[in-house]
Amino acid sequence: MGCYNACPRGTMTNLAGVVRQLQRERQRVHGEMERLNAALAALRSLGALDGKPKRPRTPRARRPMSAAARKKIAAAQRARWAKWRKNKQNK
């Protein structure tokens, strides 16, 4: 008669290798998690992840722009668009 165990004899050695490989992977991931936790702790110490900055920011008041300044900006933008359109037609 044949062997009662239907699995090949090498299965247990393969299983042991798989277990060793998984343990090595667990150790590698554990080390990586420790590095990530250290990086997060460093960022928290800077106040980056608390959701609140360490020193309160005061909102800046918008400075009013004169009508003459708005006209200059608008004219410069129109000139940029005209230049872009001219270059587009030449291509």
matplotlib code that plots the C-alpha trace (Angstrom):
import matplotlib.pyplot as plt

x = [0.0, 0.9, 1.6, -1.4, -0.3, -1.4, 1.0, 4.5, 7.3, 8.9, 5.8, 6.9, 10.3, 8.7, 6.3, 9.2, 10.8, 7.6, 7.4, 11.0, 10.4, 7.3, 9.2, 11.9, 9.3, 7.6, 10.9, 11.6, 8.1, 8.5, 11.8, 10.1, 7.2, 9.7, 11.3, 7.9, 6.8, 10.1, 9.5, 5.9, 7.1, 9.6, 6.9, 4.6, 7.3, 7.4, 3.7, 3.0, 0.4, -1.4, -3.8, -2.9, 0.3, 2.4, 2.1, -1.3, -1.5, -3.3, -5.1, -3.5, -5.7, -5.9, -4.3, -6.5, -5.3, -5.7, -7.6, -4.4, -2.7, -5.6, -5.4, -1.7, -2.1, -5.0, -3.0, 0.0, -2.3, -3.9, -0.4, 0.6, -2.5, -2.0, 1.6, 0.5, -2.2, 0.3, 2.7, -0.1, -1.1, 2.5, 2.9]
y = [0.0, 3.6, 6.3, 7.5, 11.1, 12.4, 15.4, 15.0, 14.5, 17.9, 19.9, 20.4, 21.7, 24.1, 25.2, 25.9, 28.0, 30.0, 30.6, 31.8, 34.1, 35.5, 36.1, 38.0, 40.1, 40.8, 42.0, 44.2, 45.8, 46.3, 48.2, 50.3, 51.1, 52.2, 54.6, 55.9, 56.5, 58.3, 60.6, 61.3, 62.1, 64.5, 66.2, 66.4, 68.1, 70.8, 71.2, 70.1, 67.4, 68.9, 70.7, 73.9, 75.9, 76.7, 80.4, 81.8, 83.4, 86.6, 87.1, 89.7, 92.6, 93.0, 96.2, 98.2, 98.7, 102.0, 102.2, 103.3, 100.1, 97.9, 99.6, 99.0, 95.3, 94.9, 96.5, 94.3, 91.2, 92.3, 92.7, 89.2, 87.7, 89.6, 88.4, 84.8, 85.0, 86.5, 83.7, 81.1, 82.4, 82.3, 78.6]
z = [0.0, -0.5, 2.0, 4.1, 3.7, 0.3, 0.5, -0.9, 1.7, 0.9, 2.0, 5.6, 4.6, 2.1, 4.8, 7.2, 4.5, 4.0, 7.8, 7.9, 4.9, 6.6, 9.8, 7.9, 6.2, 9.5, 11.0, 7.9, 8.1, 11.9, 11.3, 8.6, 11.0, 13.6, 11.1, 10.1, 13.7, 14.3, 11.3, 12.5, 16.0, 14.5, 12.5, 15.4, 17.5, 14.9, 15.1, 11.6, 12.3, 15.3, 13.1, 14.9, 14.2, 17.2, 16.8, 15.8, 12.4, 12.1, 8.9, 6.7, 5.7, 1.9, 0.9, -1.4, -5.0, -6.8, -10.0, -11.8, -10.6, -11.8, -15.2, -15.5, -14.6, -17.0, -19.8, -19.1, -19.2, -22.5, -24.0, -22.8, -24.4, -27.6, -27.8, -27.2, -29.9, -32.3, -31.7, -32.0, -35.5, -36.7, -35.9]

ax = plt.figure().add_subplot(projection="3d")
ax.plot(x, y, z, "-o")
ax.set_aspect("equal")
plt.show()
